[in-house]
Amino acid sequence: MYTTVAETASIATKGRESVATFAVPARVPVERVSFVLAPGFTGNFSREVKVSALAEPDKSDDDGRAPLPEVVRGSILRVRASEAGREIRTEQLGVPAILGANLQRAAKVEVAIENGDDQPLPIASVRLEMRQRKICFEAPVSGASGGDSGLALFYGDSRLDAPEYDYAGLFVASSNPLAAELGPERLNANYRAPAAELRPSPSGIPSCCGLR
């Protein structure tokens, strides 16, 4: 199953292409592009699709070179016909597009449908999608009644490594798991910013210290 990362109904015509453009934040995976056709459209078609991702430049790069665009190609189609008394129905409105450019940096993603000499398809919207991720855990009994279980999910420090727990190898999922919903997002009142790291200066003396 997939979850929509971004969706737009703004489709521009550029030459022989229908183009949708997205601005995707950093560390938001994109793994599929899907298309929604206008209601009532029943025509057959086959179109090539080009998905381009260009990551924003990182000022920390030593070489200063601009990132190269990433391109994924695929196709969408619909065939509804009768042949020798047999009905043919084929439809593919999604393109696998695992993009790496926007995993570590924000990226501009452009989805282009190549129309050739045909009329542009009546696209109602274009969606960038990611596979659904699920976090499985054992909740305390006090949370089973629907009240506040006191569980909290913390995130945000990109400098920390992912923790490793022995419990991950011992966990057995329930055959009838319950779905939990996150409450409103809020800042961690107990968070304290770490002290600035000491960086050696060319003289070998920490940059936080000065000589008089």
C-alpha positions in Angstrom: 0.0 0.0 0.0 1.1 3.6 -0.7 0.7 6.9 1.0 0.5 10.2 -0.9 3.5 12.4 -0.3 2.3 15.3 -2.5 -0.5 15.9 -5.0 -1.2 18.6 -7.5 -4.0 19.3 -10.0 -1.9 22.0 -11.7 -0.9 20.4 -15.0 1.0 22.7 -17.5 1.4 22.0 -21.2 5.0 22.5 -22.4 5.4 21.7 -26.1 4.3 18.1 -26.4 4.4 17.4 -22.7 2.0 17.7 -19.8 4.0 18.6 -16.8 3.4 18.6 -13.0 6.0 20.1 -10.7 6.6 19.4 -7.0 8.8 20.8 -4.2 9.6 17.8 -1.9 11.3 18.4 1.5 14.4 16.6 2.5 14.2 13.0 3.8 10.7 12.4 2.3 10.9 9.3 0.1 9.2 9.1 -3.3 8.7 5.6 -4.6 5.8 5.8 -7.1 4.0 8.4 -9.3 0.3 7.8 -9.9 -2.2 9.6 -12.1 -5.9 10.3 -11.6 -7.9 10.8 -14.8 -10.8 13.1 -15.1 -14.2 11.5 -14.4 -16.0 10.2 -17.4 -12.9 9.8 -19.6 -13.0 6.4 -21.2 -10.5 6.7 -24.1 -7.6 4.2 -24.7 -4.1 5.5 -24.6 -0.4 4.7 -24.0 2.0 7.4 -23.0 5.6 7.6 -21.9 6.3 9.3 -18.6 9.5 11.0 -17.4 10.1 11.7 -13.7 13.0 14.1 -13.0 14.4 15.0 -9.6 16.9 17.8 -9.0 18.2 18.1 -5.4 19.0 21.5 -4.0 22.7 22.3 -3.8 24.4 21.8 -0.5 26.7 24.7 0.5 28.8 22.3 2.6 30.0 20.4 -0.5 33.7 20.9 -0.9 33.7 20.7 -4.7 30.9 23.3 -5.1 29.5 21.4 -8.1 25.7 21.5 -8.8 23.9 18.1 -8.2 23.1 16.2 -11.3 19.4 15.5 -12.1 18.0 12.1 -11.6 15.6 10.7 -14.3 13.3 7.7 -14.1 11.2 6.6 -17.1 8.0 4.5 -17.3 4.7 4.4 -19.1 1.0 4.5 -18.4 -1.8 3.0 -20.5 -5.4 2.0 -20.8 -6.8 -0.6 -23.2 -10.5 -1.4 -23.3 -11.6 -3.3 -26.4 -13.3 -6.4 -27.6 -11.5 -8.9 -29.9 -13.0 -12.1 -31.3 -15.8 -11.9 -28.7 -13.3 -11.5 -25.9 -13.1 -8.4 -23.8 -9.7 -6.9 -23.1 -9.3 -4.6 -20.1 -5.8 -3.3 -19.1 -5.0 -0.2 -17.1 -1.8 1.0 -15.6 -1.9 4.5 -14.0 1.2 4.3 -11.8 4.9 4.4 -12.5 7.6 3.0 -10.1 9.9 5.9 -9.3 12.3 5.3 -6.5 14.1 8.7 -6.2 17.3 9.1 -4.1 17.8 12.8 -4.8 15.3 14.0 -2.2 16.3 11.6 0.6 19.0 13.8 2.1 18.1 17.2 0.5 15.0 19.0 -0.6 14.4 18.4 -4.3 12.3 19.7 -7.2 10.5 16.8 -8.9 9.0 17.2 -12.4 6.6 14.7 -13.9 6.2 14.9 -17.6 3.7 12.9 -19.8 5.0 12.7 -23.4 1.9 13.3 -25.6 3.6 13.2 -29.0 1.1 14.1 -31.7 -1.9 13.1 -29.5 -4.1 15.4 -27.5 -3.0 15.8 -23.8 -4.7 13.4 -21.4 -7.4 14.9 -19.1 -5.3 14.4 -16.0 -7.2 15.4 -12.8 -4.2 15.1 -10.5 -0.7 13.7 -10.2 0.5 12.1 -7.0 3.9 11.4 -5.6 3.6 8.3 -3.3 5.7 6.4 -0.8 5.2 2.9 0.6 3.4 2.8 3.9 5.7 2.5 6.9 4.4 1.0 10.1 5.8 1.1 13.6 4.8 -2.0 15.7 5.0 -2.0 19.5 3.3 -3.4 22.5 1.2 -0.8 24.2 0.6 -0.9 28.0 -2.8 -2.3 29.1 -3.9 1.2 30.3 -3.9 2.4 26.7 -6.2 -0.4 25.4 -9.4 1.4 26.4 -8.7 4.3 24.1 -7.4 6.7 26.8 -4.0 8.4 26.9 -1.4 5.7 27.1 1.5 8.1 27.8 3.4 6.9 24.8 5.4 9.5 22.8 7.4 9.4 19.6 10.5 11.6 19.5 12.3 12.6 16.4 14.2 15.4 14.9 18.0 15.1 15.7 19.6 14.1 12.4 23.0 13.7 14.1 21.9 10.7 16.2 22.4 7.1 15.0 19.5 4.8 14.9 19.3 2.8 18.2 19.6 -0.9 18.2 17.4 -3.0 20.5 17.4 -6.7 21.2 13.6 -6.5 21.4 13.5 -6.1 17.6 14.5 -9.7 17.2 12.1 -10.9 19.9 9.0 -9.0 18.8 6.0 -11.2 17.6 3.3 -9.2 15.9 -0.3 -9.9 17.0 -2.7 -11.5 14.6 -5.2 -8.8 15.4 -3.2 -5.6 15.9 -4.9 -2.3 16.9 -4.2 0.9 14.9 -3.1 3.9 16.9 -3.3 7.5 15.7 -0.8 10.2 16.5 -1.9 13.2 18.5 -1.0 16.7 17.6 2.7 17.4 17.1 4.3 19.6 19.7 7.8 20.6 20.7 9.6 18.7 23.4 9.6 21.0 26.5 12.5 19.0 28.0 14.9 19.4 25.0 18.1 21.1 25.6 20.4 22.1 22.7 23.8 20.3 23.0 26.9 22.5 23.7 28.8 23.6 20.7 31.5 21.2 19.6 35.1 22.1 19.9 36.7 22.4 16.5 40.5 22.6 16.2 41.9 25.8 14.6 44.8 25.8 12.2 47.1 26.5 15.1 45.9 23.4 16.9 44.2 25.4 19.7 40.4 24.9 20.0 38.5 27.6 18.2 36.5 28.4 21.4 39.7 29.5 23.1 41.7 32.7 22.4 45.2 33.8 23.2 45.8 37.2 24.7 
